Amino acid sequence: MPGWGLGGWGLGSFGVGLGPVPFTISGAYASSTRSVHVTLTRPANLASALSPTTWTIKRLDTGKYLTVLSVVEGTLDQEFDIYTIERFPAYPIQIEVRAETLLSATLSLIVAPKFALCYGLAASVSPNSPKVVDLENPQFELPDRIAGTLRVDSSGDYVDQSGVPFLRKLIIRRLMTTPGGFFHLPDYGVGIRLKEPLPTSDLVKLRTEIQRQVLLEPEFDSAKVSIALATNGVLTVLVQAILSSTQQEVVIPIEVPPSLVAL
């Protein structure tokens, strides 16, 4: 049977075999306006894969690199969600996600292809979403406005605030309020205050407390929080949450000024 030794069976995967699967990036897609879901061909080393410095994300229209804030392991050890501070461009602009130094579970270095391309994702809002409105007032002092001041429009009425800016304000209020600051809400507040130390020098515990506080807001059905403290003292908080009313995902980045952070 000459076909058996030298045919498809003899030299195929059932014969001499094709060897181990190379460790590469097999694909990626934007899972939100600030996160990209990446799939690998083999399991990755978690310390390597979960480090934000392993990954780069670039806009192909401008060549600008986006700031990678955090990486979250997916349901499989070959899938990861990478979050950025900046918003992705909308379709049809593409982004490139790359990992030149990523290690596999067996500590082998990734080989080509070390990157994947995908389209950006524009934010979408359900037309039936209920509109929660508050008066606009900045939580931090701005160059042209004092924190907490209201703004009046051309008609003489106060300016409203809704959507993501309103949700962001809810989170900032919890960050800045001292626990017990409202006598009727004893469990409200994280307590990041002007020129005072953070509640704890352990950023992991701080992230857990911020996530717990966000979930106390009725507007959020679920939430994941990532935090990063830069060398210049800026504390960045990234909240990925699902709205209770619409099940829509929102990603809310917050930068706490250096004057409010002291470790």
N, C-alpha and C positions, 0 to 999 in steps of 0.2 A: 504494500500500500504506500506508494511513493508520496501521495498527498498527505499522509499522516505525519511523516518526519519533517518534511520541508514546507508543508502547506501552512494554512492559517493556524492550525492547532499546534504545529511543531514550533513555530517561531512567534506565536502570539503570546497573550498573557497567560495562557495555560501551559506554555512550553518554557522558553527561556525567561518569560516575564518582562514587565516593563519597568521594574525597579521602583524605588520609593517615590511617592508623590512629592514634587518639589514644594518648598514652603514659600508661597507667594500670596499676594492679594488677588482674590478671585472676582471681587465686585464690590460696588458701593452705591448707595442711593441716599438722597436727602430725606431724613425721617421727620424733620421739622425745619423751620426757618433758620435754626441755629445748630442743628445736629445732623451728622451723617452716619449712616449705618454701614459698617465695613465687614465683609466676610473674607476669611482666610481659607486657604486650602488645607491647612493643618492646625492643630491647637498651638496657641502661642504661650510663651512664658508670661505669666500674669504681671510680674514686676515690670517687665519691659513694655507690655501692651498697655498697661494702665498708667504709664508715665506720659503726661502731656508733651514732654520734650521729644518723645519718639515720633510724633506725628506732625506733619505740616499740611495745611489746607490753603490752597491758593485760588484766587479768582483768575480765570483764563482771559477775561476781557481786559483787565487792568494789570494783571500780574501781581496784584497786592496779596500779601499773605495775611490770613485772618489769625487772630489770637486764639490758640487752643487753650481752653480753660480746664477741661476735665475729660476723662475717659471712663466709661461705664461698661462692665462686662455684660454681654447679652445672655440669652438663654442657653447658648452653646459656647464652649470655650474657644470657638473659632469665629465668634461674632462680637463686635464691639461698637458702641455708640460714642462718637467723638463730638464734644460740645465746644462751641466757639462763643466769644463775647460778641463779635459783630454778626449782623444778619447776613445770610446768603443772598446773592443776587437772584432775581426771579428767572424762571424759564423764559427763553431758551439758553441763557448764559450758563456755561459749565464751570464746575469747580474741580480741582485736582486734589485728591487726598493721597499722601505719600508717607512711607515709613522706611527710610533708608537703613535704620539701625535696629529694626524689630527682630527679636529673637524668638525662635520656636520653643516649644515645651522641652525639647532636647537640647536647647541652647545653640542651635545652628542659626546662622545669620540668614535673613530673608534674601531670596534671589529674585531676578526679574521674572514677571513684572512686579515692581515694588510700589506701584501706584495704580489708582483707578480714577476714571473720570465719571462725573454724574452731573445732572442738571440741578440748578438751584431750585428752591421752592418758595413761592410767594405765599404770604400769609393769607388765610381765608377766614371770613367771618360769616356765620350763619345769619341769613336775613331774619330769622325768627328769634335771634338771641335777645333776651331781655336786656335793656340798657340800664345799668346801675350808674347813677350820677352823683357826683360830689362837687363842692366848690373847689376850684383850682387854688392851691397854695403850696409853694415849694417846701419840702421837708428839710433841705439843706440851704444855707445861705448862698445866693448867687451873686455874680458881680453887680447886677442891676436891681436885685430884689433881696429884701430881708426874709429869712425863713419864716414861714407861717403867715405871710401877708396875702391878702386876697387881691384879685385883679378885676378891674371893671372894663367892660367892652364899650364900643362906641355908642351903644344904646343906653348906657348908664346902668346896665344890669351886671351882676357878678358873672364871671366866666365859669362855665361848667367844666367838669373833667370826668371822663368815662373810659371804658376799654382798658387796655394794658397800662396806660399811665395811672389810672385809678387803682388797679390791682397792685402796681408797683408801690404806690403810696401806702396801701394797707400793710404791705410787708415792711416798708421802711419804718412805719409807726411802731410796729412790733420790735424791730431792731433797736430803736432809740429809746423806747419806754422802759423805765426801771421796773423790775418785777414788783407788783404791788402798788405801782404808781397810780392806778385807778382803784379806789377802795372797793368798788363793786365788782372788779375783775382781778382777783388776787393772782390768777395764773397768766396774766397778760404781760408780755414784755420780755426782751432779752437783756437789755440794759447796757448797750453800747452808748457811752455818754462822752460829752466833750471833755478832753484832757483827763479822762479817767481810764484805768486799765480795763481791758476786756474782761468779761466774767470769768474766763479761764484762759490760760496760756496754751491749752490743748485744743488745737484747731479742729480735731475730730469731734470732740465733745461739743464745741461751739456749733459745728455743722449740724450735729444731731439735735441740738436745742433749737436752732433756727428752723429746721425741718418740722419739728414738733409744733412750733409756734405757727408756722404757715398752715399746717393742717387744722389748727383751731379756727381758722377763718372759714365761715360757711360757704364762701365762694369757691373753695377748692375741694375737689373730691379726692385727689391724691397729689403727692408732690415729692420731687427729689431735689436735693440741694447740694451744690458744690461750692466750696469757698477757696480762695487763694489770697495769700498775703504777699504782695510784691515787696521788693527791697526798698522801694521809695515810700513804703508805708500805706499804700492804697490797698484796702481790703475789698475784694470783688466777691460778690455773692451772686450765684446763678441759680435761679429757681425754675425748674421744669414742672409744670403743674397741669392737671386736668380740671377744667371748670365743671362745677357741679350741675349747672343749669343746662349746658350744651354738650358736655363731654369733649369740648374742643381743647386741644393742647396749646398752652401758652408758655413761652420761654422768656423769663424776665431777668435781665442782668442789672445789678445794682453795684455802684462803686461808692464805698464809704470814704470820704476825704481823709487824708493822713492826720489832720488835726483831731479827728475823732477816734483814732486808733492808737493804743499804747499797750505794748506787750511787756 
